[in-house]
Amino acid sequence: MTTQAVDTGGTKIAVGMVNEDGRVLSRGEFPSDADRYASGLDLIASMLRQTARNAGTEISGIGIGSTEPLNLFSGGWRS
C-alpha cells in the first residue's frame, strides 16, 4: 500500500508518495502563490498524479499538512 502526502506552506507546495514502511518513492515541490488559489489546487492534483506515475503505483490515500485549518466541505480555509 502506498500513500501520498501534501504539504502546503507559505513558500512551497510539496507532495510525496511513500510506502507502508515510510520510504519515499517519489516527490516533488513547487513555489506556492497565495494569490492563485485555484491554479494551486490544479497544480497539487497534477503533482499527485505525476508522483504516482513516477512511483509506478496508484493513489490510495492522501495526507494533507496545512498551515491553517481546512474546511473539507468547501475546500477553503476555515476562518
N, CA, C and O atoms as a MOPAC input file, in Angstrom:
PM7 MOZYME 1SCF
protein

 N      0.84500 1    -1.18100 1     0.00000 1
 C      0.00000 1     0.00000 1     0.00000 1
 C      0.89200 1     1.24600 1     0.00000 1
 O      1.91500 1     1.29500 1     0.68300 1
 N      0.49200 1     2.22200 1    -0.76100 1
 C      1.20700 1     3.49800 1    -0.79900 1
 C      0.25000 1     4.62300 1    -0.46200 1
 O     -0.95900 1     4.51600 1    -0.66500 1
 N      0.81000 1     5.70500 1     0.05700 1
 C      0.02000 1     6.87800 1     0.41200 1
 C      0.74400 1     8.11700 1    -0.07400 1
 O      1.97400 1     8.17400 1    -0.05400 1
 N     -0.01100 1     9.09800 1    -0.50600 1
 C      0.58300 1    10.36700 1    -0.90100 1
 C      0.36500 1    11.38200 1     0.19300 1
 O     -0.63800 1    11.35600 1     0.90600 1
 N      1.33500 1    12.28700 1     0.31100 1
 C      1.24900 1    13.36400 1     1.29400 1
 C      1.35500 1    14.69900 1     0.57500 1
 O      2.08900 1    14.82400 1    -0.40600 1
 N      0.63100 1    15.68500 1     1.05300 1
 C      0.67300 1    17.04200 1     0.51000 1
 C      1.01000 1    17.98500 1     1.65800 1
 O      0.39500 1    17.92500 1     2.72200 1
 N      1.98400 1    18.85000 1     1.43900 1
 C      2.36200 1    19.85700 1     2.42600 1
 C      2.21800 1    21.22300 1     1.76000 1
 O      2.97000 1    21.55200 1     0.84200 1
 N      1.25900 1    22.01100 1     2.21700 1
 C      1.06800 1    23.35300 1     1.67800 1
 C      1.60900 1    24.34800 1     2.68400 1
 O      1.28000 1    24.29000 1     3.86900 1
 N      2.43400 1    25.25400 1     2.21300 1
 C      3.02800 1    26.23900 1     3.10800 1
 C      3.10900 1    27.59800 1     2.45500 1
 O      2.67400 1    27.78500 1     1.31900 1
 N      3.65800 1    28.52700 1     3.17000 1
 C      3.76000 1    29.89600 1     2.67900 1
 C      4.73900 1    30.07800 1     1.54300 1
 O      4.63400 1    31.04500 1     0.78900 1
 N      5.70000 1    29.15900 1     1.40000 1
 C      6.71300 1    29.31600 1     0.35200 1
 C      6.69500 1    28.22000 1    -0.68600 1
 O      7.18800 1    28.41400 1    -1.79700 1
 N      6.12400 1    27.04700 1    -0.34300 1
 C      6.13200 1    25.95400 1    -1.30500 1
 C      4.98200 1    24.99700 1    -1.07100 1
 O      4.37900 1    24.95800 1     0.00100 1
 N      4.69800 1    24.22000 1    -2.11600 1
 C      3.77800 1    23.08800 1    -2.06200 1
 C      4.63400 1    21.86700 1    -2.35500 1
 O      5.34300 1    21.83100 1    -3.36100 1
 N      4.57300 1    20.86900 1    -1.48400 1
 C      5.34700 1    19.65300 1    -1.68800 1
 C      4.41200 1    18.45300 1    -1.65300 1
 O      3.45900 1    18.42000 1    -0.87500 1
 N      4.68900 1    17.47700 1    -2.49200 1
 C      3.94200 1    16.22700 1    -2.48700 1
 C      4.93600 1    15.07800 1    -2.47900 1
 O      6.06700 1    15.21500 1    -2.94500 1
 N      4.50400 1    13.95600 1    -1.94900 1
 C      5.35700 1    12.77800 1    -1.93800 1
 C      4.53500 1    11.51500 1    -1.87700 1
 O      3.43600 1    11.49800 1    -1.32400 1
 N      5.07700 1    10.45500 1    -2.45100 1
 C      4.47000 1     9.12700 1    -2.41300 1
 C      5.35100 1     8.26200 1    -1.52300 1
 O      6.54900 1     8.12800 1    -1.76900 1
 N      4.74900 1     7.66900 1    -0.47500 1
 C      5.50000 1     6.82500 1     0.44700 1
 C      4.86600 1     5.43900 1     0.53600 1
 O      3.66400 1     5.27400 1     0.32900 1
 N      5.70900 1     4.43700 1     0.85200 1
 C      5.15800 1     3.10000 1     1.04700 1
 C      4.82700 1     2.88500 1     2.50800 1
 O      5.00900 1     3.78900 1     3.32300 1
 N      4.33800 1     1.69300 1     2.85500 1
 C      3.90000 1     1.44200 1     4.23300 1
 C      5.05200 1     1.46900 1     5.24000 1
 O      4.81700 1     1.58900 1     6.44300 1
 N      6.29500 1     1.35800 1     4.76100 1
 C      7.46900 1     1.45200 1     5.63900 1
 C      7.94100 1     2.89200 1     5.80400 1
 O      8.90400 1     3.14400 1     6.52700 1
 N      7.27100 1     3.84700 1     5.13900 1
 C      7.65200 1     5.25300 1     5.23000 1
 C      8.74100 1     5.65900 1     4.25100 1
 O      9.24500 1     6.78100 1     4.31600 1
 N      9.11500 1     4.75000 1     3.33500 1
 C     10.14100 1     5.08100 1     2.33800 1
 C      9.52900 1     5.94300 1     1.24200 1
 O      8.47200 1     5.61500 1     0.70300 1
 N     10.19900 1     7.05200 1     0.91200 1
 C      9.71600 1     7.96000 1    -0.12600 1
 C      9.99200 1     7.33800 1    -1.49700 1
 O     11.14100 1     7.05700 1    -1.83700 1
 N      8.93100 1     7.12700 1    -2.27900 1
 C      9.05000 1     6.53800 1    -3.60200 1
 C      9.16600 1     7.59600 1    -4.68600 1
 O      9.80900 1     7.37500 1    -5.71200 1
 N      8.54900 1     8.73700 1    -4.46100 1
 C      8.55200 1     9.83100 1    -5.44200 1
 C      8.15700 1    11.10500 1    -4.71600 1
 O      7.39500 1    11.06500 1    -3.74900 1
 N      8.68200 1    12.25000 1    -5.18700 1
 C      8.33900 1    13.51400 1    -4.54300 1
 C      8.50700 1    14.66600 1    -5.51900 1
 O      9.16000 1    14.53500 1    -6.55400 1
 N      7.90600 1    15.79100 1    -5.17100 1
 C      8.04300 1    16.99900 1    -5.97400 1
 C      7.65000 1    18.20700 1    -5.15800 1
 O      6.92800 1    18.09200 1    -4.16700 1
 N      8.12700 1    19.36600 1    -5.57500 1
 C      7.72200 1    20.59800 1    -4.90000 1
 C      7.72400 1    21.74700 1    -5.89500 1
 O      8.37900 1    21.70500 1    -6.93700 1
 N      6.96400 1    22.77600 1    -5.53300 1
 C      6.77900 1    23.93400 1    -6.39300 1
 C      6.51800 1    25.13700 1    -5.50600 1
 O      5.88400 1    24.98600 1    -4.46300 1
 N      6.98100 1    26.33000 1    -5.87500 1
 C      6.68700 1    27.52100 1    -5.05900 1
 C      5.18200 1    27.76300 1    -4.94700 1
 O      4.45700 1    27.59700 1    -5.92800 1
 N      4.70800 1    28.15000 1    -3.77200 1
 C      3.28400 1    28.45600 1    -3.60000 1
 C      3.02500 1    29.91900 1    -3.92000 1
 O      3.92900 1    30.75300 1    -3.86800 1
 N      1.77300 1    30.21200 1    -4.25300 1
 C      1.36500 1    31.57200 1    -4.58800 1
 C     -0.03500 1    31.79600 1    -4.02300 1
 O     -1.02000 1    31.34600 1    -4.60800 1
 N     -0.12700 1    32.48200 1    -2.90400 1
 C     -1.40800 1    32.68800 1    -2.21100 1
 C     -2.42500 1    33.42800 1    -3.07000 1
 O     -3.62600 1    33.32000 1    -2.82100 1
 N     -1.97900 1    34.17400 1    -4.07200 1
 C     -2.90000 1    34.92200 1    -4.92200 1
 C     -3.49500 1    34.07400 1    -6.04200 1
 O     -4.35400 1    34.54700 1    -6.78700 1
 N     -3.04700 1    32.82200 1    -6.16700 1
 C     -3.52800 1    31.95200 1    -7.24400 1
 C     -4.03100 1    30.63400 1    -6.67200 1
 O     -3.53300 1    29.56500 1    -7.02600 1
 N     -5.02100 1    30.71300 1    -5.78500 1
 C     -5.54000 1    29.54200 1    -5.08200 1
 C     -6.03200 1    28.45900 1    -6.03900 1
 O     -5.64600 1    27.29900 1    -5.89700 1
 N     -6.87000 1    28.80800 1    -7.00400 1
 C     -7.45000 1    27.81400 1    -7.91700 1
 C     -6.37500 1    27.10200 1    -8.72400 1
 O     -6.42600 1    25.88100 1    -8.87800 1
 N     -5.40600 1    27.84400 1    -9.24000 1
 C     -4.35300 1    27.18800 1   -10.00900 1
 C     -3.46900 1    26.34700 1    -9.09200 1
 O     -2.87400 1    25.36600 1    -9.53600 1
 N     -3.37800 1    26.72300 1    -7.81600 1
 C     -2.63600 1    25.91500 1    -6.85700 1
 C     -3.27100 1    24.55000 1    -6.65300 1
 O     -2.56500 1    23.54900 1    -6.53200 1
 N     -4.59900 1    24.50000 1    -6.61400 1
 C     -5.29400 1    23.22400 1    -6.48700 1
 C     -5.05100 1    22.35200 1    -7.72400 1
 O     -4.83200 1    21.14700 1    -7.60500 1
 N     -5.09200 1    22.96300 1    -8.90200 1
 C     -4.79300 1    22.22700 1   -10.13300 1
 C     -3.36800 1    21.70700 1   -10.11500 1
 O     -3.10900 1    20.57800 1   -10.53100 1
 N     -2.44100 1    22.52800 1    -9.63300 1
 C     -1.04200 1    22.13300 1    -9.54700 1
 C     -0.87700 1    20.95300 1    -8.58500 1
 O     -0.15600 1    20.00400 1    -8.89600 1
 N     -1.52900 1    20.99800 1    -7.43600 1
 C     -1.44600 1    19.89400 1    -6.47500 1
 C     -1.96000 1    18.60900 1    -7.10200 1
 O     -1.31500 1    17.56700 1    -6.98800 1
 N     -3.11100 1    18.66600 1    -7.76100 1
 C     -3.67700 1    17.47300 1    -8.40100 1
 C     -2.72200 1    16.91600 1    -9.44700 1
 O     -2.52300 1    15.70300 1    -9.52400 1
 N     -2.13300 1    17.78600 1   -10.24600 1
 C     -1.17300 1    17.35600 1   -11.26100 1
 C      0.06300 1    16.72100 1   -10.62600 1
 O      0.55400 1    15.69200 1   -11.09000 1
 N      0.56000 1    17.35300 1    -9.55300 1
 C      1.73600 1    16.81600 1    -8.85900 1
 C      1.43300 1    15.44800 1    -8.23900 1
 O      2.28800 1    14.56200 1    -8.25200 1
 N      0.23100 1    15.27000 1    -7.70100 1
 C     -0.15700 1    13.98200 1    -7.13800 1
 C     -0.16700 1    12.89800 1    -8.20900 1
 O      0.34600 1    11.80000 1    -7.99400 1
 N     -0.75000 1    13.20800 1    -9.35600 1
 C     -0.77900 1    12.23600 1   -10.45400 1
 C      0.63300 1    11.89900 1   -10.92700 1
 O      0.94200 1    10.73800 1   -11.19500 1
 N      1.49100 1    12.91800 1   -11.02900 1
 C      2.85200 1    12.69800 1   -11.50800 1
 C      3.66500 1    11.84900 1   -10.53400 1
 O      4.38200 1    10.94400 1   -10.96000 1
 N      3.56400 1    12.12500 1    -9.23100 1
 C      4.33100 1    11.32000 1    -8.28200 1
 C      3.84700 1     9.87000 1    -8.26800 1
 O      4.64800 1     8.95400 1    -8.08200 1
 N      2.55100 1     9.65500 1    -8.46100 1
 C      2.03400 1     8.28200 1    -8.55200 1
 C      2.60900 1     7.58600 1    -9.78600 1
 O      3.03400 1     6.43400 1    -9.70300 1
 N      2.62400 1     8.27300 1   -10.92400 1
 C      3.21400 1     7.68700 1   -12.14400 1
 C      4.69000 1     7.37700 1   -11.93400 1
 O      5.16200 1     6.30300 1   -12.30500 1
 N      5.42600 1     8.32800 1   -11.33400 1
 C      6.86000 1     8.13500 1   -11.11100 1
 C      7.13900 1     6.94300 1   -10.19000 1
 O      8.14500 1     6.25000 1   -10.34500 1
 N      6.24100 1     6.71400 1    -9.23500 1
 C      6.40400 1     5.59800 1    -8.30300 1
 C      5.87000 1     4.29000 1    -8.87800 1
 O      6.06800 1     3.22300 1    -8.29600 1
 N      5.19000 1     4.37500 1   -10.02600 1
 C      4.62800 1     3.17400 1   -10.65000 1
 C      3.47800 1     2.57800 1    -9.87800 1
 O      3.32700 1     1.35800 1    -9.81400 1
 N      2.65700 1     3.44500 1    -9.28600 1
 C      1.54000 1     2.96900 1    -8.48400 1
 C      0.34500 1     3.90700 1    -8.64300 1
 O      0.41800 1     4.90200 1    -9.36300 1
 N     -0.74800 1     3.58000 1    -7.96700 1
 C     -1.94300 1     4.42100 1    -7.98400 1
 C     -2.11500 1     5.07900 1    -6.62200 1
 O     -1.57800 1     4.60700 1    -5.62000 1
 N     -2.86200 1     6.15800 1    -6.59600 1
 C     -3.15700 1     6.86300 1    -5.35000 1
 C     -4.16800 1     6.05000 1    -4.55100 1
 O     -5.23600 1     5.70200 1    -5.05600 1
 N     -3.82000 1     5.74600 1    -3.28400 1
 C     -4.74100 1     5.00400 1    -2.43100 1
 C     -5.17800 1     5.81800 1    -1.22100 1
 O     -6.10000 1     5.41800 1    -0.51000 1
 N     -4.53900 1     6.94000 1    -0.98000 1
 C     -4.89000 1     7.81200 1     0.13400 1
 C     -4.02400 1     9.04700 1     0.08600 1
 O     -2.94300 1     9.02800 1    -0.50200 1
 N     -4.48500 1    10.12100 1     0.69900 1
 C     -3.74200 1    11.38000 1     0.69400 1
 C     -3.76300 1    11.95500 1     2.10600 1
 O     -4.81800 1    12.04400 1     2.73400 1
 N     -2.59600 1    12.34200 1     2.59700 1
 C     -2.49100 1    13.07000 1     3.85700 1
 C     -2.14300 1    14.51300 1     3.53100 1
 O     -1.32200 1    14.75700 1     2.64800 1
 N     -2.74800 1    15.47700 1     4.22200 1
 C     -2.51700 1    16.88700 1     3.92900 1
 C     -2.01000 1    17.59200 1     5.17400 1
 O     -2.63900 1    17.52900 1     6.23000 1
 N     -0.86400 1    18.26800 1     5.05000 1
 C     -0.35600 1    19.12800 1     6.11400 1
 C     -0.60900 1    20.56800 1     5.70900 1
 O     -0.30900 1    20.94400 1     4.57600 1
 N     -1.14100 1    21.36600 1     6.58600 1
 C     -1.51700 1    22.73100 1     6.23800 1
 C     -1.14300 1    23.69900 1     7.35400 1
 O     -1.11400 1    23.33600 1     8.53000 1
 N     -0.86000 1    24.93200 1     6.96400 1
 C     -0.52700 1    25.95400 1     7.94800 1
 C     -1.75600 1    26.50600 1     8.64800 1
 O     -1.62100 1    27.17200 1     9.67500 1
 N     -2.94100 1    26.25500 1     8.13100 1
 C     -4.19200 1    26.74700 1     8.70400 1
 C     -5.23100 1    25.63500 1     8.65300 1
 O     -5.09600 1    24.72000 1     7.84100 1
 N     -6.25500 1    25.68100 1     9.48700 1
 C     -7.31500 1    24.67600 1     9.42100 1
 C     -8.04600 1    24.72700 1     8.07700 1
 O     -8.33200 1    25.80800 1     7.56200 1
 N     -8.34300 1    23.56500 1     7.51900 1
 C     -9.06900 1    23.47800 1     6.25600 1
 C    -10.53700 1    23.17800 1     6.50200 1
 O    -10.88000 1    22.48000 1     7.45700 1
 N    -11.40900 1    23.70500 1     5.64200 1
 C    -12.81400 1    23.33400 1     5.62900 1
 C    -12.95500 1    22.29000 1     4.53000 1
 O    -12.96800 1    22.64000 1     3.35000 1
 N    -13.06000 1    21.02500 1     4.89300 1
 C    -13.09400 1    19.93900 1     3.90900 1
 C    -14.34100 1    19.96500 1     3.03700 1
 O    -14.34700 1    19.37500 1     1.95700 1
 N    -15.40000 1    20.64000 1     3.48700 1
 C    -16.62400 1    20.65800 1     2.71600 1
 C    -16.61200 1    21.74700 1     1.63800 1
 O    -17.15000 1    21.54700 1     0.54900 1
 N    -16.00900 1    22.88000 1     1.93300 1
 C    -15.98300 1    23.96300 1     0.93900 1
 C    -14.67600 1    23.97900 1     0.16200 1
 O    -14.59900 1    24.59200 1    -0.90200 1
 N    -13.63100 1    23.30500 1     0.68500 1
 C    -12.33700 1    23.31900 1     0.01700 1
 C    -11.49600 1    24.54200 1     0.34700 1
 O    -10.40600 1    24.70300 1    -0.20100 1
 N    -11.97700 1    25.39800 1     1.22200 1
 C    -11.24200 1    26.61700 1     1.57000 1
 C    -10.73600 1    26.57100 1     2.98500 1
 O    -10.85800 1    25.56500 1     3.68300 1
 N    -10.16700 1    27.68000 1     3.39000 1
 C     -9.64600 1    27.80100 1     4.74600 1
 C    -10.77400 1    28.13500 1     5.71000 1
 O    -11.67900 1    28.89700 1     5.37000 1
 N    -10.72400 1    27.58000 1     6.88300 1
 C    -11.68800 1    27.95300 1     7.92900 1
 C    -11.26100 1    29.28500 1     8.52200 1
 O    -10.07100 1    29.54800 1     8.69600 1
 N    -12.22300 1    30.10500 1     8.82300 1
 C    -11.88800 1    31.39700 1     9.46700 1
 C    -12.26600 1    31.38100 1    10.91800 1
 O    -12.06300 1    32.37100 1    11.62000 1

